[in-house]
Structures are given as C-alpha cells and as structure tokens.
C-alpha cells in the first residue's frame, strides 16, 4: 500500500506547546508510523498544513489529495482534532471524493462525509439563526448590548479604541519584520524554495548560518513558512 500522510499544525491551541521544531505534534507522527507499520505501507510524500485561525481553504490538503490520486495512494489524515466539525475540511473531502482514512476517529470515513457535512452545515445555520433571534429579542426588550451596556468601559477606559490601536501596533511590527527580513533572509528563503528546498531544510540552513528571527530565536518550520507567505507574496505582487 502507498500512503500520503497529511498533517495539520495549529499555531494556537493545545498542541502548540508540544510541537517540535517542524511543528508536527509527535502524536500525529506516531499515529502515521503505527498505521504504516501495521499495513506494510510506503510513504510517497507528506504534506503539512499550517493553520493560523480560521481558513477559507486548505491548499495543502488539496495538494495531498492530488498527489494521492496521481500515485493511486491512500490519503492518511493524521490529525482528527475537530475534523468532524470542520465544514471547510469536510467540504473538500466531499468535493474530491478522495479515498482516505482519518486516524483516531472512526466516524470520519469516505462514505459518511456527505452526511457529516450536511449535519455540520445545518448545525452552523441553526446556531446563527438562534443567536440572531436571541439578540433581537433582547434588543426589543430594551437591553443594551455590547459596548452600549452601562459601565461596560468602567475600569477599562484605557481600552477604548484598543482595536484600532492593536491593529496599528500589529502593522508596525509587521513593517519592522519586513524591513529586517527583506534585504537578505527573504530573498534567500524564496531562492531556496525555488530550488525545491523544504521549509524545514531552510530553517536548518538559516540556523547553521547563525541567523535568528526578529526576536532573537532560532528559525523553525513555522517561522520560515510565515516569512515567505506573508512577505514573499507581497514582494511578488
């Protein structure tokens, strides 16, 4: 059997602290290793999705599916964390009809995907309707919501306008990081990617050369990914 393992990395959440330098939680690797051993399977290629907040698509999942099809291999989803409640994830599986196995969650099977997706869509729609209804009812009763509530800002007056301030601060940090990486690091990363080097390999090279991130830490798979996607795309545009 040939397999194409697919990993997911969440930059926030319970797995972040336990993740090694390449970002993939040991539990995911162990699950794939055990599956391959039990089924005498050979890994064709692995794909790792970096998730930072909500995502409208899963490009690495689509790439893994494409590879699995071209190699007539089985897609192995190493991470089952909330897959059953991930509408975008389920929609892609449903759309592509790929042959897969989701390790650790027997509910997520190819034949069940259409039903799971439908249930998730209905649940989300019902939640939206219910929330709007409750808020409308409260508003009709004269209840002040959100920041309009009395004493909402009491003791937190300094936070007024904090959203705009936080946005400006984040932009300033981004500009400083871009200025720091643009002269040397970014071109080097993009060049190595064009040569077919992985983010893990690039991170190892940068560390060996004595480079550090803007906060003085060693480069990791995730750091390289962030730099090339955030600043590389802007540079290309």
SVG drawing of the C-alpha trace seen along z (x, -y; Angstrom):
<svg xmlns="http://www.w3.org/2000/svg" viewBox="-39 -56 66 61">
<polyline fill="none" stroke="black" stroke-width="0.4" points="0.0,0.0 1.1,-3.5 0.1,-6.4 0.2,-10.2 0.2,-11.4 -1.4,-14.8 -0.5,-16.7 -2.1,-19.8 -0.3,-22.3 -2.3,-24.8 -0.3,-27.9 -2.7,-28.3 -4.3,-25.6 -3.4,-22.6 -0.9,-21.1 1.3,-24.2 3.4,-23.7 4.2,-20.1 5.1,-20.6 8.8,-20.0 10.7,-22.3 9.0,-21.1 5.7,-21.9 4.1,-18.5 2.9,-17.1 4.6,-13.8 1.2,-12.1 0.4,-12.7 3.7,-11.2 3.3,-8.3 -0.1,-7.6 1.1,-7.5 4.1,-5.4 1.9,-2.8 -0.5,-2.7 2.2,-2.3 3.8,0.5 0.5,2.3 -0.4,2.1 3.1,2.5 2.6,-0.9 5.2,-3.1 5.0,-6.8 5.0,-8.6 5.1,-12.2 3.9,-14.1 2.0,-17.3 1.7,-19.7 -1.0,-22.4 -0.2,-25.4 -3.4,-26.7 -3.4,-30.2 -7.0,-31.0 -10.0,-30.3 -9.2,-29.2 -11.4,-29.5 -9.5,-26.7 -6.9,-24.0 -4.3,-24.3 -2.0,-21.6 -5.0,-19.2 -5.8,-19.8 -2.2,-19.2 -2.1,-16.0 -5.3,-14.8 -3.8,-15.5 -0.7,-13.5 -2.6,-10.6 -4.7,-10.4 -1.7,-10.6 0.1,-7.9 -3.0,-5.8 -2.3,-6.0 -4.5,-6.4 -4.6,-9.8 -3.9,-9.4 -5.2,-12.2 -3.1,-12.1 -5.0,-14.8 -8.6,-14.1 -8.9,-17.2 -12.3,-18.6 -12.2,-17.3 -15.8,-16.2 -16.8,-19.8 -14.6,-21.4 -17.0,-22.5 -14.3,-23.5 -12.3,-20.3 -15.3,-18.1 -16.4,-20.1 -13.1,-19.4 -13.2,-15.7 -16.8,-15.6 -15.9,-17.6 -12.9,-15.5 -14.3,-12.0 -10.7,-11.0 -10.0,-7.7 -8.8,-8.4 -8.5,-7.2 -8.8,-9.5 -6.7,-8.1 -8.2,-8.2 -11.8,-8.9 -13.8,-6.1 -16.8,-8.4 -14.9,-10.2 -15.0,-7.8 -15.4,-8.5 -19.0,-7.1 -20.0,-9.2 -18.6,-12.6 -21.7,-13.8 -23.8,-13.2 -21.3,-14.7 -21.0,-17.8 -24.8,-18.2 -25.1,-17.9 -22.4,-20.5 -23.9,-22.9 -27.3,-22.6 -25.8,-22.9 -24.0,-26.1 -27.1,-27.6 -29.2,-26.8 -26.6,-28.4 -26.6,-31.6 -30.4,-31.8 -30.7,-31.1 -28.1,-33.7 -29.7,-36.4 -33.1,-35.6 -31.8,-35.9 -30.0,-39.2 -33.1,-40.6 -35.3,-39.6 -33.0,-41.2 -32.8,-44.4 -36.6,-44.6 -36.8,-44.3 -34.6,-47.4 -31.5,-45.5 -28.3,-47.4 -25.8,-45.0 -22.1,-45.0 -20.3,-48.3 -23.6,-50.1 -24.1,-48.4 -23.9,-50.7 -20.4,-50.6 -19.1,-48.4 -16.0,-50.5 -15.8,-51.2 -12.2,-50.5 -11.2,-49.8 -11.4,-53.3 -7.8,-52.9 -9.0,-50.1 -11.3,-52.4 -10.1,-52.3 -7.8,-49.4 -8.9,-47.5 -7.6,-50.3 -4.5,-50.6 -3.8,-46.9 -4.2,-46.9 -1.8,-49.8 0.7,-48.1 0.5,-44.8 1.1,-46.7 4.1,-48.4 5.5,-45.1 4.9,-43.7 6.7,-46.6 9.7,-46.2 9.8,-42.5 9.5,-43.0 12.3,-45.6 14.5,-43.2 13.9,-40.2 13.7,-41.9 17.5,-42.6 18.8,-39.1 16.6,-36.5 13.5,-36.8 15.4,-36.5 17.4,-33.6 14.2,-31.8 12.5,-32.4 15.5,-31.2 15.8,-28.0 12.1,-27.3 12.5,-27.7 15.3,-25.1 12.9,-22.7 14.1,-23.0 11.5,-22.4 10.8,-24.9 12.4,-22.5 15.6,-22.4 15.6,-26.2 15.2,-26.7 18.1,-24.3 20.3,-26.2 19.5,-29.6 20.2,-28.4 23.6,-26.9 24.5,-30.2 23.8,-32.0 20.6,-33.8 17.8,-34.4 14.3,-35.7 13.5,-39.4 13.0,-38.3 16.4,-36.5 15.1,-33.0 16.2,-30.1 14.2,-29.6 11.6,-26.9 9.5,-25.4 6.6,-27.7 8.8,-30.8 10.1,-30.2 6.5,-29.5 5.2,-32.7 8.0,-34.8 7.7,-33.5 3.9,-33.6 3.4,-37.0 6.3,-38.9 7.1,-36.8 3.6,-37.1 3.7,-40.9 7.1,-41.0 5.9,-39.0 2.8,-41.3"/>
</svg>
